[in-house]
Structures are given as structure tokens and as C-alpha cells.
């Protein structure tokens, strides 16, 4: 009977370790996803602000904190972004991907 108890306690310990490892992995994954989502949100805000600046009539300043709904009526047609907008959008560290051959 001691052998069966020993096996049961070993299995219970192993199961507890697996649960703790899984919980730690899930917490780490969630933290990474939050960080990634925050970076995506900031990149989107920068891109949105750049588009609004391109669309704004000359001399009009764009409120960077304005919600996208306030600007939905502004069409993108006819808006020709300067070269600096493309550089601005792709200069973000989040977009800097190194591809090795």
C-alpha cells in the first residue's frame, strides 16, 4: 500500500507542478499580448493622426486626441500623402522586422 500512496503523491505533485507551470505560461503570454496590443494601438493612433493631417485643409490643426468617429466623414479620395507620411508610418520600431535569408 505504501507504493500506491507514493505513486499517488508523486502524481499529485507532478499535476500541481504542471498546473503552476501552465498558469505561469498563460500569465506570460497574456502580458506579451497586452504589450503587443498597446504597440499596435499606438501605431494605429500615429497612422490615424498622419492621415488626418494629410486630409486637413492648409492651416487647420488636427486634434490628436479626437476620436476616429469625429473624422469619419472625411473621405480619403483626393488625399495624396507626401513621402514623409509613408516614412513616418514605416519608421515605427514595431514595424522593423529583420528577415534573414
N, CA, C and O atoms as a DFTB+ gen file, in Angstrom:
404 C
 N C O
     1  1       0.811      -1.187       0.000
     2  2       0.000       0.000       0.000
     3  2       0.861       1.260       0.000
     4  3       0.449       2.300      -0.513
     5  1       2.072       1.161       0.584
     6  2       2.957       2.322       0.599
     7  2       3.358       2.726      -0.815
     8  3       3.483       3.913      -1.119
     9  1       3.558       1.733      -1.675
    10  2       3.949       2.027      -3.053
    11  2       2.838       2.799      -3.775
    12  3       3.112       3.757      -4.498
    13  1       1.594       2.381      -3.577
    14  2       0.454       3.053      -4.212
    15  2       0.323       4.487      -3.698
    16  3       0.068       5.405      -4.478
    17  1       0.497       4.682      -2.395
    18  2       0.440       6.034      -1.824
    19  2       1.573       6.897      -2.365
    20  3       1.381       8.075      -2.664
    21  1       2.746       6.304      -2.487
    22  2       3.895       7.033      -3.020
    23  2       3.640       7.475      -4.460
    24  3       3.918       8.615      -4.831
    25  1       3.110       6.560      -5.256
    26  2       2.802       6.882      -6.658
    27  2       1.739       7.975      -6.719
    28  3       1.851       8.914      -7.508
    29  1       0.713       7.849      -5.887
    30  2      -0.356       8.853      -5.877
    31  2       0.164      10.231      -5.472
    32  3      -0.206      11.241      -6.070
    33  1       1.016      10.265      -4.460
    34  2       1.545      11.562      -4.028
    35  2       2.490      12.152      -5.081
    36  3       2.496      13.364      -5.296
    37  1       3.284      11.305      -5.735
    38  2       4.157      11.781      -6.824
    39  2       3.326      12.352      -7.967
    40  3       3.642      13.409      -8.515
    41  1       2.262      11.639      -8.318
    42  2       1.406      12.095      -9.409
    43  2       0.725      13.416      -9.041
    44  3       0.625      14.316      -9.875
    45  1       0.260      13.530      -7.798
    46  2      -0.386      14.769      -7.348
    47  2       0.603      15.931      -7.398
    48  3       0.253      17.036      -7.814
    49  1       1.849      15.673      -6.968
    50  2       2.875      16.715      -7.015
    51  2       3.154      17.118      -8.466
    52  3       3.247      18.304      -8.781
    53  1       3.285      16.126      -9.338
    54  2       3.532      16.388     -10.754
    55  2       2.389      17.206     -11.359
    56  3       2.628      18.156     -12.105
    57  1       1.161      16.837     -11.038
    58  2      -0.011      17.545     -11.549
    59  2      -0.029      18.994     -11.059
    60  3      -0.367      19.907     -11.812
    61  1       0.338      19.195      -9.793
    62  2       0.389      20.544      -9.227
    63  2       1.458      21.379      -9.940
    64  3       1.229      22.546     -10.257
    65  1       2.624      20.778     -10.189
    66  2       3.697      21.485     -10.903
    67  2       3.255      21.866     -12.313
    68  3       3.506      22.978     -12.777
    69  1       2.592      20.925     -12.988
    70  2       2.114      21.193     -14.348
    71  2       1.118      22.347     -14.345
    72  3       1.161      23.207     -15.225
    73  1       0.233      22.370     -13.374
    74  2      -0.760      23.446     -13.273
    75  2      -0.080      24.785     -13.022
    76  3      -0.444      25.797     -13.621
    77  1       0.904      24.786     -12.137
    78  2       1.624      26.027     -11.842
    79  2       2.397      26.509     -13.067
    80  3       2.409      27.703     -13.367
    81  1       3.045      25.575     -13.779
    82  2       3.780      25.948     -14.992
    83  2       2.844      26.489     -16.065
    84  3       3.161      27.472     -16.735
    85  1       1.709      25.855     -16.224
    86  2       0.734      26.309     -17.216
    87  2       0.211      27.697     -16.859
    88  3       0.075      28.555     -17.731
    89  1      -0.078      27.917     -15.595
    90  2      -0.563      29.231     -15.159
    91  2       0.493      30.307     -15.411
    92  3       0.165      31.399     -15.875
    93  1       1.749      30.008     -15.109
    94  2       2.823      30.977     -15.350
    95  2       2.978      31.263     -16.839
    96  3       3.185      32.409     -17.238
    97  1       2.878      30.222     -17.657
    98  2       2.981      30.398     -19.107
    99  2       1.843      31.263     -19.630
   100  3       2.061      32.148     -20.458
   101  1       0.636      31.010     -19.151
   102  2      -0.513      31.800     -19.594
   103  2      -0.406      33.256     -19.147
   104  3      -0.785      34.161     -19.890
   105  1       0.107      33.487     -17.938
   106  2       0.300      34.868     -17.475
   107  2       1.325      35.586     -18.342
   108  3       1.130      36.747     -18.703
   109  1       2.413      34.905     -18.677
   110  2       3.442      35.495     -19.535
   111  2       2.884      35.790     -20.918
   112  3       3.130      36.862     -21.471
   113  1       2.140      34.856     -21.476
   114  2       1.533      35.035     -22.791
   115  2       0.570      36.224     -22.781
   116  3       0.572      37.035     -23.706
   117  1      -0.246      36.323     -21.740
   118  2      -1.198      37.432     -21.642
   119  2      -0.462      38.766     -21.549
   120  3      -0.873      39.745     -22.172
   121  1       0.621      38.811     -20.775
   122  2       1.394      40.052     -20.658
   123  2       1.998      40.445     -22.005
   124  3       2.004      41.623     -22.362
   125  1       2.504      39.468     -22.751
   126  2       3.058      39.763     -24.074
   127  2       1.979      40.253     -25.033
   128  3       2.224      41.157     -25.832
   129  1       0.798      39.668     -24.961
   130  2      -0.294      40.100     -25.836
   131  2      -0.752      41.516     -25.495
   132  3      -1.083      42.291     -26.393
   133  1      -0.774      41.860     -24.218
   134  2      -1.136      43.221     -23.813
   135  2      -0.102      44.207     -24.347
   136  3      -0.451      45.273     -24.854
   137  1       1.169      43.842     -24.229
   138  2       2.239      44.716     -24.732
   139  2       2.118      44.888     -26.247
   140  3       2.268      45.994     -26.766
   141  1       1.850      43.803     -26.943
   142  2       1.704      43.854     -28.399
   143  2       0.492      44.701     -28.794
   144  3       0.574      45.510     -29.718
   145  1      -0.618      44.518     -28.102
   146  2      -1.828      45.291     -28.398
   147  2      -1.598      46.777     -28.156
   148  3      -2.082      47.615     -28.917
   149  1      -0.864      47.104     -27.101
   150  2      -0.565      48.504     -26.815
   151  2       0.286      49.110     -27.929
   152  3       0.048      50.241     -28.353
   153  1       1.272      48.359     -28.396
   154  2       2.101      48.843     -29.506
   155  2       1.285      49.032     -30.773
   156  3       1.474      50.014     -31.492
   157  1       0.380      48.106     -31.054
   158  2      -0.493      48.224     -32.233
   159  2      -1.410      49.433     -32.107
   160  3      -1.632      50.157     -33.078
   161  1      -1.940      49.647     -30.905
   162  2      -2.818      50.798     -30.694
   163  2      -2.066      52.102     -30.921
   164  3      -2.582      53.009     -31.574
   165  1      -0.844      52.204     -30.384
   166  2      -0.048      53.424     -30.575
   167  2       0.292      53.633     -32.044
   168  3       0.242      54.758     -32.541
   169  1       0.639      52.553     -32.740
   170  2       0.945      52.655     -34.165
   171  2      -0.285      53.107     -34.938
   172  3      -0.185      53.954     -35.826
   173  1      -1.446      52.546     -34.607
   174  2      -2.678      52.955     -35.279
   175  2      -2.964      54.428     -35.021
   176  3      -3.354      55.153     -35.936
   177  1      -2.774      54.880     -33.775
   178  2      -3.019      56.286     -33.455
   179  2      -2.093      57.194     -34.254
   180  3      -2.524      58.234     -34.752
   181  1      -0.827      56.812     -34.380
   182  2       0.115      57.616     -35.167
   183  2      -0.299      57.651     -36.631
   184  3      -0.256      58.705     -37.265
   185  1      -0.698      56.507     -37.167
   186  2      -1.122      56.449     -38.568
   187  2      -2.395      57.257     -38.770
   188  3      -2.524      57.976     -39.761
   189  1      -3.326      57.144     -37.848
   190  2      -4.581      57.889     -37.942
   191  2      -4.310      59.391     -37.913
   192  3      -4.890      60.147     -38.692
   193  1      -3.438      59.815     -37.023
   194  2      -3.092      61.237     -36.931
   195  2      -2.440      61.705     -38.228
   196  3      -2.730      62.801     -38.707
   197  1      -1.562      60.883     -38.798
   198  2      -0.903      61.254     -40.053
   199  2      -1.919      61.398     -41.180
   200  3      -1.831      62.328     -41.981
   201  1      -2.885      60.479     -41.244
   202  2      -3.925      60.562     -42.282
   203  2      -4.756      61.821     -42.084
   204  3      -5.064      62.516     -43.052
   205  1      -5.120      62.124     -40.846
   206  2      -5.911      63.325     -40.576
   207  2      -5.140      64.582     -40.940
   208  3      -5.724      65.541     -41.446
   209  1      -3.831      64.591     -40.690
   210  2      -3.025      65.758     -41.036
   211  2      -2.973      65.948     -42.541
   212  3      -2.986      67.080     -43.026
   213  1      -2.914      64.853     -43.284
   214  2      -2.892      64.943     -44.742
   215  2      -4.236      65.454     -45.252
   216  3      -4.283      66.232     -46.204
   217  1      -5.319      65.024     -44.627
   218  2      -6.655      65.404     -45.070
   219  2      -7.045      66.816     -44.648
   220  3      -7.908      67.429     -45.277
   221  1      -6.429      67.336     -43.602
   222  2      -6.822      68.636     -43.068
   223  2      -6.506      69.741     -44.071
   224  3      -5.470      69.710     -44.735
   225  1      -7.408      70.715     -44.175
   226  2      -7.129      71.861     -45.043
   227  2      -5.895      72.601     -44.535
   228  3      -5.604      72.568     -43.339
   229  1      -5.165      73.271     -45.436
   230  2      -3.964      74.005     -45.013
   231  2      -4.294      75.005     -43.904
   232  3      -5.293      75.721     -43.969
   233  1      -3.454      75.038     -42.912
   234  2      -3.619      75.962     -41.801
   235  2      -4.467      75.427     -40.666
   236  3      -4.452      75.999     -39.576
   237  1      -5.203      74.354     -40.882
   238  2      -6.041      73.777     -39.825
   239  2      -5.219      72.766     -39.044
   240  3      -4.542      71.919     -39.627
   241  1      -5.281      72.860     -37.726
   242  2      -4.549      71.898     -36.903
   243  2      -5.462      70.728     -36.572
   244  3      -6.675      70.887     -36.429
   245  1      -4.870      69.573     -36.455
   246  2      -5.611      68.349     -36.152
   247  2      -5.474      68.062     -34.673
   248  3      -4.373      68.080     -34.123
   249  1      -6.599      67.798     -34.036
   250  2      -6.589      67.440     -32.622
   251  2      -6.198      65.970     -32.515
   252  3      -6.970      65.107     -32.931
   253  1      -5.010      65.657     -31.965
   254  2      -4.569      64.257     -31.911
   255  2      -5.426      63.390     -31.008
   256  3      -5.423      62.167     -31.146
   257  1      -6.160      63.997     -30.086
   258  2      -6.976      63.189     -29.180
   259  2      -8.390      62.987     -29.708
   260  3      -9.210      62.347     -29.049
   261  1      -8.688      63.527     -30.897
   262  2     -10.031      63.370     -31.458
   263  2     -10.274      61.909     -31.799
   264  3      -9.384      61.206     -32.279
   265  1     -11.479      61.476     -31.546
   266  2     -11.806      60.077     -31.832
   267  2     -11.989      59.886     -33.328
   268  3     -12.307      60.842     -34.035
   269  1     -11.795      58.663     -33.827
   270  2     -11.961      58.404     -35.255
   271  2     -13.371      58.729     -35.747
   272  3     -13.546      59.097     -36.908
   273  1     -14.388      58.598     -34.871
   274  2     -15.755      58.868     -35.286
   275  2     -15.936      60.331     -35.683
   276  3     -16.764      60.637     -36.541
   277  1     -15.175      61.235     -35.073
   278  2     -15.293      62.649     -35.393
   279  2     -14.788      62.946     -36.794
   280  3     -15.139      63.974     -37.373
   281  1     -13.976      62.070     -37.342
   282  2     -13.360      62.314     -38.637
   283  2     -13.837      61.345     -39.712
   284  3     -13.277      61.325     -40.808
   285  1     -14.845      60.553     -39.429
   286  2     -15.272      59.551     -40.391
   287  2     -15.843      60.161     -41.657
   288  3     -15.786      59.534     -42.715
   289  1     -16.385      61.352     -41.580
   290  2     -16.977      61.974     -42.752
   291  2     -15.951      62.468     -43.750
   292  3     -16.317      62.828     -44.868
   293  1     -14.690      62.497     -43.389
   294  2     -13.653      62.988     -44.286
   295  2     -13.228      61.863     -45.217
   296  3     -12.684      60.858     -44.760
   297  1     -13.467      62.017     -46.526
   298  2     -13.096      60.952     -47.457
   299  2     -11.593      60.905     -47.691
   300  3     -10.904      61.920     -47.589
   301  1     -11.099      59.727     -48.002
   302  2      -9.680      59.569     -48.304
   303  2      -9.377      59.895     -49.761
   304  3      -8.220      60.119     -50.116
   305  1     -10.413      59.925     -50.615
   306  2     -10.173      60.208     -52.021
   307  2      -9.633      61.622     -52.173
   308  3     -10.081      62.548     -51.497
   309  1      -8.689      61.771     -53.049
   310  2      -8.112      63.088     -53.298
   311  2      -7.011      63.447     -52.324
   312  3      -6.313      64.440     -52.525
   313  1      -6.839      62.671     -51.283
   314  2      -5.775      62.948     -50.322
   315  2      -4.513      62.267     -50.816
   316  3      -4.433      61.039     -50.852
   317  1      -3.544      63.055     -51.191
   318  2      -2.282      62.488     -51.669
   319  2      -1.238      62.700     -50.591
   320  3      -0.767      63.821     -50.398
   321  1      -0.872      61.654     -49.895
   322  2       0.088      61.814     -48.802
   323  2       1.482      62.120     -49.334
   324  3       1.906      61.542     -50.335
   325  1       2.192      63.020     -48.673
   326  2       3.575      63.267     -49.057
   327  2       4.434      62.054     -48.705
   328  3       4.014      61.180     -47.947
   329  1       5.628      62.015     -49.259
   330  2       6.532      60.893     -48.997
   331  2       6.807      60.719     -47.513
   332  3       7.028      59.602     -47.045
   333  1       6.794      61.820     -46.771
   334  2       7.121      61.732     -45.350
   335  2       6.096      60.911     -44.577
   336  3       6.425      60.343     -43.535
   337  1       4.851      60.838     -45.070
   338  2       3.840      60.049     -44.363
   339  2       4.202      58.573     -44.411
   340  3       4.128      57.882     -43.395
   341  1       4.594      58.083     -45.588
   342  2       4.999      56.688     -45.699
   343  2       6.195      56.382     -44.828
   344  3       6.248      55.337     -44.178
   345  1       7.166      57.297     -44.813
   346  2       8.335      57.098     -43.955
   347  2       7.913      57.094     -42.494
   348  3       8.417      56.300     -41.700
   349  1       6.989      57.980     -42.140
   350  2       6.516      58.078     -40.763
   351  2       5.853      56.775     -40.331
   352  3       6.103      56.269     -39.237
   353  1       5.002      56.241     -41.208
   354  2       4.268      55.029     -40.845
   355  2       5.183      53.824     -40.716
   356  3       4.955      52.970     -39.859
   357  1       6.203      53.738     -41.540
   358  2       7.054      52.557     -41.534
   359  2       8.326      52.735     -40.718
   360  3       9.191      51.860     -40.727
   361  1       8.450      53.859     -40.011
   362  2       9.635      54.062     -39.188
   363  2       9.427      53.570     -37.764
   364  3      10.342      53.633     -36.943
   365  1       8.231      53.081     -37.468
   366  2       7.930      52.606     -36.126
   367  2       8.756      51.369     -35.801
   368  3       8.902      50.492     -36.652
   369  1       9.307      51.277     -34.572
   370  2      10.062      50.078     -34.191
   371  2       9.213      48.814     -34.263
   372  3       9.748      47.720     -34.438
   373  1       7.899      48.954     -34.131
   374  2       7.031      47.776     -34.195
   375  2       7.028      47.176     -35.589
   376  3       6.733      45.993     -35.756
   377  1       7.357      47.993     -36.607
   378  2       7.349      47.501     -37.985
   379  2       8.736      47.070     -38.442
   380  3       8.883      46.516     -39.532
   381  1       9.736      47.311     -37.639
   382  2      11.100      46.967     -38.038
   383  2      11.304      45.469     -37.876
   384  3      11.567      44.974     -36.780
   385  1      11.179      44.769     -38.973
   386  2      11.312      43.313     -38.949
   387  2      12.551      42.935     -39.738
   388  3      12.718      43.358     -40.882
   389  1      13.393      42.163     -39.146
   390  2      14.608      41.710     -39.813
   391  2      14.371      40.305     -40.340
   392  3      14.070      39.382     -39.583
   393  1      14.513      40.158     -41.652
   394  2      14.315      38.840     -42.264
   395  2      15.667      38.343     -42.749
   396  3      16.294      38.964     -43.607
   397  1      16.105      37.238     -42.206
   398  2      17.389      36.657     -42.593
   399  2      17.174      35.636     -43.697
   400  3      16.177      34.915     -43.690
   401  1      18.110      35.567     -44.655
   402  2      17.954      34.578     -45.743
   403  2      18.121      33.152     -45.259
   404  3      18.018      32.216     -46.051
